[in-house]
Amino acid sequence: MDTIDEQLAAFGVAQVLVVLKDAPPPAAAAKPTAALAAAVPVAANRATAGPAEAVVMELARHFRISETSTDTALAAAATARRAKTPGAAWYRKAVAPADPTPPARYFPNLGVMLGTTDRAGLTALRASGRVADVLAPPVPSLIRPVTVAAAAPKKQYTWGVKQLKADKLHAKGVTGQGVVVGHLDTGADGKHPALKTAFHAFAEFDDFGFEVTPAPAPHDTDEHGTHTAGTIAGRTVAGRAIGVAPDAALASAIVIEGGNAVARVLAGMDWVIGQGARVLSMSLGFRGFTEDFLSLTRVLRQRGVLPVFAVGNEGPGTSRSPGNYAEALSVGAMDAKKKVADFSSSRAFARPNDPIVPDLLAPGVGVISAMPGGGYQEMDGTSMATPHVAGLAALLMQADPAKTIDQVEAAIFGSCTPLKGVPPARQNRGVPDAVKALALL
């Protein structure tokens, strides 16, 4: 019995991710806010619907509101603050007798729908010629740092930036300028001196996965996101250089944790594509291996976005999805002594393509970056290693904008040097070198 059937047996309904067959991409992937801010139907009627909307409206008949669904539980427990968000407003509209349309969400840049269905609806969705697959997405969670400690950075580059030799590219004027990097996390503190000029765009997705409007100022609901954002694109402040790509621009969004995490992450991915990002840095995932986000990772690549994902902090013989997909650039953690961190996940797969994860290692121990409130702190984790590689990709994309994400990824892989005395199963290709990668590109 698969997960969907287990949910149906237990609750009578199941949350499903529906991958549309040959879903036409938007004419221009540019800020699909209107499509994200409403439940289907997305047009007033079929006569005014576009090709994609007509398909969505047809499939929407197979979704429904249920007292046992995640969104119903969230709406019932909503606080006064959350009751004012677009998500709660959508819920009130969806359950009104005047609106008979079952609730479902359509993410136009991803070509997928998310909603609750019952046994009859599932049968209809699986039988539809419009549907490529029906999946039961597991709930993603943040890959939290193993340790967090106070830190006072010196007036120089952090060890991680120097380890990748990104500072050598900075000296040549290659700083990531003009490249948008997607950053899905807990947000980022826009008042921090290293980040206040780093944002291309910022969004927050509420408990239902709807974009909060008007868009709030960049802020962090935790501290994780400020740290990872600083490593990607932190500006140099008073000689303290924490960012691998200090002139790149962040498309940063709050998608985790809490609420309908699947809807929030999907909305964030869709939004990042719409913002024109060329890289997506994401330090979250599901423990173990599940293919339910594989279609989304492939869509990211098809839309010209390089997915750079953390592999996990559970040690050897473990990994997290989507970081363990062959289609993702997965990142493990090393320390300043050129050893693999004990917590860094690694796993061998019985597949011909990309059989070992992570794909490579990056600095992930004793990483100093920004903290909310204007200070700095040190963290350990593959979450800290991942933004190093996302920043490196941004440098290469600025250096040669005409290169595809496949060519950029190949240059990063080709630049790697294995750590001495470390088995391939723990490090795969080893540690990338920005200077070599640029030469290869």
Residue pairs with C-beta under 8 A, 6 or more apart in sequence:
1 9
2 136
3 14
3 136
3 138
4 14
4 16
4 122
4 134
4 135
4 136
7 13
7 14
7 15
7 136
8 14
8 118
8 119
8 122
11 66
11 68
12 66
12 68
12 118
13 64
13 66
13 68
13 69
13 116
13 117
13 118
14 116
14 117
14 118
14 122
14 136
15 69
15 70
15 114
15 115
15 116
15 136
15 137
15 260
15 262
16 114
16 115
16 116
16 117
16 122
16 125
16 134
16 135
16 136
17 112
17 113
17 114
17 134
17 135
17 136
17 137
17 262
17 266
17 292
18 59
18 112
18 113
18 114
18 115
18 125
18 131
18 133
18 134
18 135
19 111
19 112
19 131
19 132
19 133
19 134
19 135
19 295
20 52
20 55
20 56
20 59
20 111
20 112
20 113
20 130
20 131
20 132
21 129
21 130
21 131
21 132
22 132
23 52
23 55
23 111
23 112
24 51
24 52
24 111
25 108
25 109
25 111
25 303
26 32
26 52
26 108
26 109
26 274
29 109
29 273
29 274
29 276
29 303
30 274
30 276
31 271
31 274
31 275
32 108
32 109
32 270
32 271
32 274
33 211
33 213
35 42
35 106
35 107
35 108
36 107
36 210
36 211
36 267
36 270
36 271
37 86
37 210
37 211
37 213
38 90
39 90
39 93
39 94
39 101
39 103
39 104
39 105
40 56
40 57
40 60
40 101
40 104
40 105
40 106
40 113
41 49
41 53
41 56
41 57
41 60
41 101
42 49
42 53
42 56
42 57
42 106
43 49
43 50
43 53
43 57
46 54
46 57
49 57
52 106
52 108
53 106
55 130
56 104
56 106
56 113
58 130
59 104
59 113
59 125
59 128
59 130
59 131
60 101
60 102
60 104
60 113
60 115
61 101
61 102
61 124
62 102
62 117
62 120
62 121
62 122
62 124
62 125
62 128
63 102
63 103
63 104
63 113
63 115
63 116
63 117
63 121
64 102
64 103
64 116
64 117
64 118
64 121
65 72
65 94
65 95
65 102
65 103
65 116
66 72
66 116
66 118
69 116
70 116
70 260
71 91
71 103
71 116
71 208
71 260
72 91
74 87
74 207
74 208
74 259
74 260
75 88
75 91
75 92
75 208
78 88
78 207
82 88
82 206
82 207
85 206
85 207
85 208
85 210
85 212
86 206
86 208
86 210
86 211
86 212
86 213
87 206
87 207
87 208
87 209
87 210
88 206
88 208
90 103
90 208
90 210
91 103
91 208
93 99
94 101
94 103
102 115
102 116
102 117
102 121
103 115
103 116
104 113
104 114
104 115
105 113
105 114
105 115
105 209
105 263
105 266
105 267
106 112
106 113
107 113
107 114
107 266
107 267
107 269
107 270
108 270
109 269
109 270
109 271
109 273
109 274
109 299
109 303
110 266
110 269
110 270
110 273
110 296
110 299
111 299
112 266
112 295
112 296
114 137
114 209
114 262
114 263
114 266
117 125
122 134
125 131
125 134
126 134
132 295
133 295
135 291
135 292
135 295
136 292
137 262
137 292
137 293
138 286
138 290
138 292
139 261
139 262
139 286
140 256
140 261
140 262
140 265
140 284
140 285
140 286
141 256
141 257
141 261
141 284
141 285
141 286
142 185
142 186
142 222
142 224
142 256
142 257
142 283
142 284
142 383
143 283
143 284
143 285
143 310
143 312
143 313
143 320
143 381
143 382
143 383
144 224
144 313
144 381
144 383
145 224
145 227
145 313
145 379
145 380
145 381
145 383
145 384
146 313
146 341
146 343
146 380
146 381
147 378
147 379
147 380
148 223
148 377
148 378
148 379
149 377
149 378
149 379
150 377
150 378
151 368
151 376
151 377
151 378
152 376
153 240
153 242
153 368
153 376
154 240
155 238
155 239
155 240
156 239
156 240
156 241
157 166
157 167
157 241
158 241
158 242
158 363
158 367
158 368
158 369
159 336
159 363
159 366
160 231
160 244
160 362
160 363
160 367
160 384
160 388
161 167
161 241
161 242
161 243
161 244
161 388
163 336
163 363
163 431
164 244
164 362
164 363
164 388
164 392
164 431
164 432
164 433
164 434
165 433
165 434
165 435
166 244
166 245
166 391
166 392
166 395
166 434
167 241
168 434
168 435
169 175
169 395
169 399
169 434
169 435
169 438
170 246
174 395
174 398
174 399
174 438
175 245
175 246
175 247
175 248
175 395
175 398
176 233
176 244
176 245
176 246
176 247
176 248
176 391
176 394
176 395
176 397
176 398
177 247
177 248
177 398
178 247
178 249
178 398
178 401
179 245
179 248
179 249
179 278
179 279
179 394
179 397
179 398
180 200
180 248
180 249
180 250
180 251
180 275
180 276
180 277
180 278
181 232
181 233
181 245
181 248
181 249
181 250
181 251
181 277
181 278
181 279
181 280
181 281
181 390
181 391
181 393
181 394
182 251
182 253
182 272
182 275
182 277
182 279
182 280
182 281
182 282
182 305
183 225
183 228
183 229
183 232
183 250
183 251
183 252
183 253
183 280
183 281
183 387
183 390
184 252
184 253
184 255
184 256
184 265
184 268
184 269
184 272
184 280
184 281
184 282
184 284
185 224
185 225
185 228
185 229
185 252
185 253
185 254
185 255
185 256
185 282
185 283
185 284
186 220
186 221
186 222
186 223
186 224
186 225
186 254
186 256
186 257
187 202
187 204
187 218
187 219
187 220
187 221
187 222
187 225
187 226
187 252
187 253
187 254
188 195
188 198
188 199
188 202
188 218
188 219
188 220
188 225
188 226
188 229
188 230
188 250
188 252
188 370
189 195
189 218
189 219
189 220
189 226
189 370
189 371
189 372
189 373
189 374
190 196
190 199
190 202
190 217
190 218
190 219
191 218
191 374
192 226
192 230
192 370
192 371
192 372
192 373
192 374
193 235
193 237
193 374
194 230
194 234
194 235
194 236
194 237
194 240
194 242
194 243
194 370
195 218
195 226
195 229
195 230
195 233
195 234
195 235
195 250
195 370
197 235
198 229
198 233
198 234
198 235
198 243
198 248
198 249
198 250
199 218
199 249
199 250
199 251
199 252
200 249
200 250
200 251
200 275
201 215
201 251
201 252
201 275
202 215
202 216
202 217
202 218
202 250
202 251
202 252
202 253
203 211
203 212
203 215
203 252
203 253
203 254
203 268
203 271
204 211
204 212
204 215
204 216
204 253
204 254
205 211
205 212
205 253
205 254
205 255
205 263
205 264
205 267
205 268
205 271
206 212
206 259
206 264
207 258
207 259
207 260
207 264
208 259
208 260
208 263
209 259
209 260
209 262
209 263
209 264
209 266
209 267
210 267
211 267
211 271
218 252
219 372
220 226
220 372
221 254
222 257
223 371
223 372
223 377
224 283
224 383
225 252
225 254
226 369
226 370
226 371
226 372
227 367
227 369
227 370
227 371
227 377
227 379
227 383
227 384
228 281
228 283
228 369
228 383
228 384
228 386
228 387
229 250
229 252
229 370
229 387
230 242
230 243
230 369
230 370
231 242
231 243
231 244
231 367
231 369
231 384
231 387
231 388
231 391
232 243
232 244
232 245
232 248
232 250
232 281
232 387
232 390
232 391
232 394
233 243
233 244
233 245
233 246
233 247
233 248
233 249
233 250
233 391
233 394
234 241
234 242
234 243
234 246
234 369
234 370
235 243
235 246
235 247
236 242
236 243
236 246
240 376
242 368
242 369
242 370
242 376
243 391
244 387
244 388
244 390
244 391
244 392
244 394
244 395
245 391
245 392
245 394
245 395
245 398
247 398
248 391
248 394
248 398
251 271
251 272
251 275
251 276
251 277
253 268
253 271
253 272
255 261
255 264
255 265
255 267
255 268
255 284
256 264
256 265
256 284
265 284
266 296
269 280
269 296
269 300
272 280
272 305
273 300
273 303
273 305
277 305
278 304
278 305
278 306
278 393
278 394
278 397
278 405
279 305
279 306
279 308
279 390
279 393
279 394
279 397
280 300
280 305
280 306
280 307
280 308
280 390
281 308
281 386
281 387
281 390
282 307
282 308
282 309
282 310
282 322
282 386
283 309
283 310
283 381
283 382
283 383
283 386
283 387
284 310
285 309
285 310
285 312
285 320
285 321
285 322
285 323
286 292
286 293
286 320
286 321
286 322
287 312
287 314
287 318
287 320
288 318
288 319
288 320
288 321
289 319
289 321
289 324
289 347
289 349
290 321
291 321
291 325
292 321
293 321
293 322
293 325
294 322
294 325
294 327
296 322
297 307
297 322
297 325
297 327
297 328
298 327
300 306
300 307
301 307
301 327
301 405
301 406
304 404
304 405
305 405
306 329
306 393
306 405
306 408
306 409
307 322
307 327
307 328
307 329
308 328
308 329
308 331
308 386
308 389
308 390
308 393
309 322
309 323
309 325
309 328
309 329
309 330
309 331
309 386
310 320
310 323
310 330
310 331
310 381
310 382
310 383
310 385
310 386
311 319
311 320
311 323
311 324
311 330
311 331
311 332
311 344
311 345
311 346
311 357
311 358
311 382
312 318
312 319
312 320
312 323
312 324
312 345
312 382
313 333
313 343
313 344
313 345
313 381
313 382
313 383
314 320
314 343
314 345
315 342
315 343
315 344
315 345
316 345
316 346
316 425
316 426
317 346
317 347
318 345
318 346
318 347
319 330
319 345
319 346
319 347
319 357
319 358
320 345
322 328
323 330
323 331
323 357
323 358
323 382
324 330
324 347
324 349
324 357
326 351
326 353
326 354
329 359
329 360
329 389
329 393
329 409
329 412
330 357
330 358
330 359
331 358
331 359
331 360
331 361
331 362
331 364
331 382
331 385
331 386
331 388
331 389
332 340
332 341
332 344
332 345
332 346
332 357
332 358
332 360
332 361
332 362
332 364
332 382
332 385
332 426
332 427
332 428
333 340
333 341
333 343
333 344
333 361
333 362
333 363
333 364
333 365
333 380
333 381
333 382
333 384
333 385
334 340
334 341
334 344
334 361
334 362
334 363
334 364
334 365
334 385
334 419
334 427
334 431
335 341
335 363
335 364
335 365
335 366
336 363
336 365
336 366
338 419
338 420
338 431
339 419
339 422
340 346
340 361
340 419
340 422
340 426
340 427
341 364
341 365
341 380
341 382
343 380
343 381
343 382
344 358
344 361
344 364
344 382
344 385
344 426
345 357
345 358
345 382
346 356
346 357
346 358
346 425
346 426
346 427
346 428
347 356
347 357
348 355
348 356
348 425
349 355
349 356
349 357
356 424
356 425
356 428
357 428
358 382
358 427
358 428
359 413
359 428
359 429
360 389
360 412
360 413
360 416
360 427
360 428
360 429
360 430
360 431
360 432
361 385
361 419
361 427
361 428
361 430
361 431
362 385
362 386
362 388
362 389
362 431
362 432
363 384
363 385
363 388
364 380
364 381
364 382
364 383
364 384
364 385
364 388
365 380
365 384
366 378
366 380
367 378
367 379
367 380
367 384
367 385
367 388
368 376
368 377
368 378
369 376
369 377
369 379
369 384
370 376
371 377
389 412
389 432
392 412
392 432
392 434
392 437
393 405
393 408
393 409
393 412
395 434
395 438
396 403
396 408
396 411
396 412
396 434
396 437
396 438
396 441
397 403
397 408
399 438
399 441
400 441
403 411
403 441
407 441
408 441
410 440
411 437
411 438
411 440
411 441
412 432
412 437
413 429
413 432
414 436
414 437
414 440
415 432
415 433
415 434
415 435
415 436
415 437
415 440
416 429
416 430
416 431
416 432
416 433
417 430
417 431
417 433
418 424
418 427
418 429
418 430
418 431
419 427
419 430
419 431
